[in-house]
Amino acid sequence: MTDEERRLHAAALLRELGHDYVARTLNDDQLDELTSQLTSALDIVKMGERRTRTFSSDRSGFASMIPEGRQGEKHQLFLDSIVSGGANPMGLNAAVWREGDVAVMEVTLGRAFEGAPGRAHGGVIAALLDETMGVVHVLNEALAYTAQLDIKFSAPTPIGESIIARAWLSHREGRKVYIQASLHAGDVELASAKALFIAVDPATFVTTAAGTA
C-alpha cells in the first residue's frame, strides 16, 4: 500500500467516524472510551511533520486528468480538496468526471452535513456547486476566483442519497467568466446556480499565495 493509499484509507475512516458520531447516541462510558482513544489518535497525528500545499503554475495537462464519463473507480484530482478530495477527512469525498465540456460531481452526503432534519445544509450545497464550477476552469486549463455565486434552491437536498452536480461555461467577457450549474437527485432538480469568476494568471496566484502563507 502506497503512502497516498494509506492517507485515503485513514481519511475514509475518519469521515465514517464523523458521520456515525453525528448519527448515533453514545452513553457516558462509550463517550469516555471514545475520548480516550481519540486523544491517543490525535497524539499520533501531531507527531507527523507538517505538510505544505504546493501549487503548480503550469495548468497544461490538467484537463486530461479528468476522466470522460463515470468510470467506476473514484477519480482523485486534488487529494486534499474539501469537496472532492478523498484524503480530506472533513470533506464531501465527491467523485468528479467530465461529459464533454460539462464538469460533473457526484456525492452521497452523510449525516454530518445535515441542516434541517433529513436535509443537507445549504452551505454544503453551495460548496459542491462552487467546486463543480471550478472544475470547468480545470477543463479549460485556466485559473479563476469566485467573485459572485447565486443559487436557487428548488427542492430539499436529501441526506444518504446520490446527488449529481453539473456545471458548464455560459460565456466570457475578458477576465470575467460566467458559469452555470445544476444539482439533481435522479430526475428532480434540487438547485441551480449562476456564478461570476475572475480569471487570474496562475503565476501571479502562486506568488501571491506564497507571500501570504
URVEN-V5396 format. One record per residue. N is the residue number from 1. RES is the residue in three letters. PSI is psi in whole degrees, 0 to 359 (none if undefined). OMEGA is omega in whole degrees, -180 to 180 (NA if undefined). Layout:
# URVEN-V5396
n: {N:N}
res: {RES:RES}
psi: {PSI:PSI}
omega: {OMEGA:OMEGA}
This chain:
# URVEN-V5396
n: {1:2:3:4:5:6:7:8:9:10:11:12:13:14:15:16:17:18:19:20:21:22:23:24:25:26:27:28:29:30:31:32:33:34:35:36:37:38:39:40:41:42:43:44:45:46:47:48:49:50:51:52:53:54:55:56:57:58:59:60:61:62:63:64:65:66:67:68:69:70:71:72:73:74:75:76:77:78:79:80:81:82:83:84:85:86:87:88:89:90:91:92:93:94:95:96:97:98:99:100:101:102:103:104:105:106:107:108:109:110:111:112:113:114:115:116:117:118:119:120:121:122:123:124:125:126:127:128:129:130:131:132:133:134:135:136:137:138:139:140:141:142:143:144:145:146:147:148:149:150:151:152:153:154:155:156:157:158:159:160:161:162:163:164:165:166:167:168:169:170:171:172:173:174:175:176:177:178:179:180:181:182:183:184:185:186:187:188:189:190:191:192:193:194:195:196:197:198:199:200:201:202:203:204:205:206:207:208:209:210:211:212:213}
res: {MET:THR:ASP:GLU:GLU:ARG:ARG:LEU:HIS:ALA:ALA:ALA:LEU:LEU:ARG:GLU:LEU:GLY:HIS:ASP:TYR:VAL:ALA:ARG:THR:LEU:ASN:ASP:ASP:GLN:LEU:ASP:GLU:LEU:THR:SER:GLN:LEU:THR:SER:ALA:LEU:ASP:ILE:VAL:LYS:MET:GLY:GLU:ARG:ARG:THR:ARG:THR:PHE:SER:SER:ASP:ARG:SER:GLY:PHE:ALA:SER:MET:ILE:PRO:GLU:GLY:ARG:GLN:GLY:GLU:LYS:HIS:GLN:LEU:PHE:LEU:ASP:SER:ILE:VAL:SER:GLY:GLY:ALA:ASN:PRO:MET:GLY:LEU:ASN:ALA:ALA:VAL:TRP:ARG:GLU:GLY:ASP:VAL:ALA:VAL:MET:GLU:VAL:THR:LEU:GLY:ARG:ALA:PHE:GLU:GLY:ALA:PRO:GLY:ARG:ALA:HIS:GLY:GLY:VAL:ILE:ALA:ALA:LEU:LEU:ASP:GLU:THR:MET:GLY:VAL:VAL:HIS:VAL:LEU:ASN:GLU:ALA:LEU:ALA:TYR:THR:ALA:GLN:LEU:ASP:ILE:LYS:PHE:SER:ALA:PRO:THR:PRO:ILE:GLY:GLU:SER:ILE:ILE:ALA:ARG:ALA:TRP:LEU:SER:HIS:ARG:GLU:GLY:ARG:LYS:VAL:TYR:ILE:GLN:ALA:SER:LEU:HIS:ALA:GLY:ASP:VAL:GLU:LEU:ALA:SER:ALA:LYS:ALA:LEU:PHE:ILE:ALA:VAL:ASP:PRO:ALA:THR:PHE:VAL:THR:THR:ALA:ALA:GLY:THR:ALA}
psi: {130:169:320:316:323:318:318:317:315:318:321:320:320:321:315:320:314:315:319:325:318:326:349:160:125:145:177:317:319:319:320:317:317:316:319:314:323:325:318:318:320:322:321:314:318:346:344:158:148:138:148:125:135:154:125:134:348:108:356:137:348:321:323:346:346:120:151:111:159:123:36:277:136:129:139:118:303:108:327:8:138:339:308:3:119:342:3:108:345:5:182:336:45:147:147:139:183:151:86:240:6:128:139:138:139:138:152:114:135:177:336:344:18:139:263:155:124:2:146:148:138:328:327:319:320:318:318:314:318:318:319:319:323:329:333:321:322:319:329:9:46:175:134:151:148:123:324:135:119:125:136:119:122:335:156:138:121:155:140:12:148:132:149:128:140:143:147:156:128:299:173:140:94:237:350:122:124:126:145:158:161:159:129:151:103:233:1:123:123:323:158:157:153:143:150:126:149:116:142:159:122:322:321:321:315:316:316:316:318:326:340:2:none}
omega: {-179:177:179:179:178:179:179:-179:180:180:179:178:179:177:179:178:-179:-179:180:179:179:-173:-174:174:-180:176:-175:-179:179:179:179:179:179:-180:179:-178:179:176:178:180:179:177:178:-179:-177:176:-180:178:178:178:178:178:178:-179:179:178:180:-178:-178:178:-179:-178:-178:179:-179:-176:175:-180:178:-173:175:-178:-178:179:178:177:175:-171:-175:180:180:-179:-173:-177:-180:-179:177:-175:-179:-174:-178:-179:-180:173:-178:174:180:172:-171:179:-179:177:-175:172:179:-179:169:-174:178:-173:-180:-179:-180:173:169:-178:178:-178:180:177:-179:179:177:178:178:179:179:180:180:-180:179:176:179:179:176:177:178:179:179:178:-180:179:-178:177:172:178:180:180:-180:-177:172:178:-175:-178:179:177:-174:171:176:177:179:174:-176:177:176:-179:-178:179:176:175:-178:176:-176:180:180:-179:-177:-176:177:-179:175:179:-178:165:-171:-180:-177:175:-179:-177:173:-175:171:-178:172:176:176:-179:179:176:-178:-180:177:179:-180:-180:-179:-179:-179:-179:-179:-177:NA}
